[in-house]
Amino acid sequence: MTTTFPVPPFDPELSAALALVGEQIPSTLTPEMIPLMRQMPADPTLADQVAAVRAVAEDHIIPGYGGAEIAVTVYRNPEQVGTGPGIFHIHGGGMIIGDRFTGVQGFLPYIASHGAVVVTVEYRLAPEFPDPVPVEDCYAGLKWTAENAEKLGIDSSRLIVGGASAGGGLAAGVTLLSRDRQGPQLRASLLIYPMIDDRNTTVSSHQIQGIGVWDRVSNDTGWDALLGDRRGTDDVSIYASPSRATDLSGLPPTFIEVGSAEVFRDEDVAYASAIWASGGDCELHVWPGGFHGFDGLAPQAQLSIMAVAARVQWLTRMLDA
């Protein structure tokens, strides 16, 4: 017997924006749509945004998982004196779409305000490169960043990892890998509506079907591509699906945010609770009526402005510490 759950309301202002967003981004992403979604145009304003913070972009080819070559791009102010905080960015896209420039715009302002250096990684995507390739590529990028911190102008004691959606899930996985392998010491972990549970069994994962952005079927598409037949079995690591971790002790301060009207709500709230249960430090925000990615897709909405402000305040505390 299938249980039907009532759907939480969208914020009225966001609901109006969602009607426009729906003309460009489908609620449901199925496997056959992946090639088309990968052809979405890049942000034409990125170069201007880089110039606005007086930064330059430097591309590097580094060793990824299994010795394969992957790319990272470093954004920094070439006139910066001394070292500043480092932000290691992991892009979103459900593990199946996007590139290292997706979402990096949100971190560029910290170059001007805090003297930060932003590093973003081109991890390989599923289904062509299933788990553990994506998270291991990201970890390889983080290690490279830490090992080259002085050369890049990064204060290694202020290195933060962050990302949104799948990037948030990979950031959580990389944070766990760094803890368990005694890898780079992270100052903090920023998880923006992270994708962290392959099982897709929460109430919120059932509520969001055919509505919003990245619904239940889309989530199935992403996790199936990443894990294949292992999905939902005991043969899934905590680094691929961090919600499976039973011990979240020893993690750096963590920020988690999520909308109340999106698939990831319940798994993200549970992850914050598990950090607290393990004696950890976590700041959690559940934005009422927020759909997945609302702050980026409707940046002028009042809820988006509030969400970004809360994120900036927390990240500033971490960068300034």
Salt bridges, closest charged atoms under 4 A:
GLU58 OE1 - HIS60 NE2 3.86
GLU58 OE2 - ARG76 NE 3.11
ASP59 OD1 - ARG100 NH2 3.55
GLU122 OE1 - ARG100 NH1 2.94
GLU128 OE2 - ARG38 NH1 2.77
ASP131 OD2 - ARG230 NH2 3.01
GLU136 OE2 - ARG181 NH2 2.68
ASP137 OD2 - ARG124 NE 2.84
ASP155 OD2 - ARG158 NE 3.09
ASP180 OD1 - ARG179 NE 2.71
ASP197 OD1 - ARG199 NE 2.81
ASP198 OD1 - ARG244 NE 2.75
ASP220 OD1 - ARG231 NH2 2.83
ASP224 OD1 - ARG231 NH1 2.85
GLU257 OE2 - ARG311 NE 2.60
GLU262 OE1 - HIS292 ND1 2.62
ASP266 OD1 - ARG265 NE 2.71
GLU283 OE2 - HIS285 NE2 2.69
GLU283 OE1 - ARG317 NH2 2.78
ASP295 OD2 - ARG311 NH2 2.90
ASP320 OD1 - HIS114 NE2 3.54
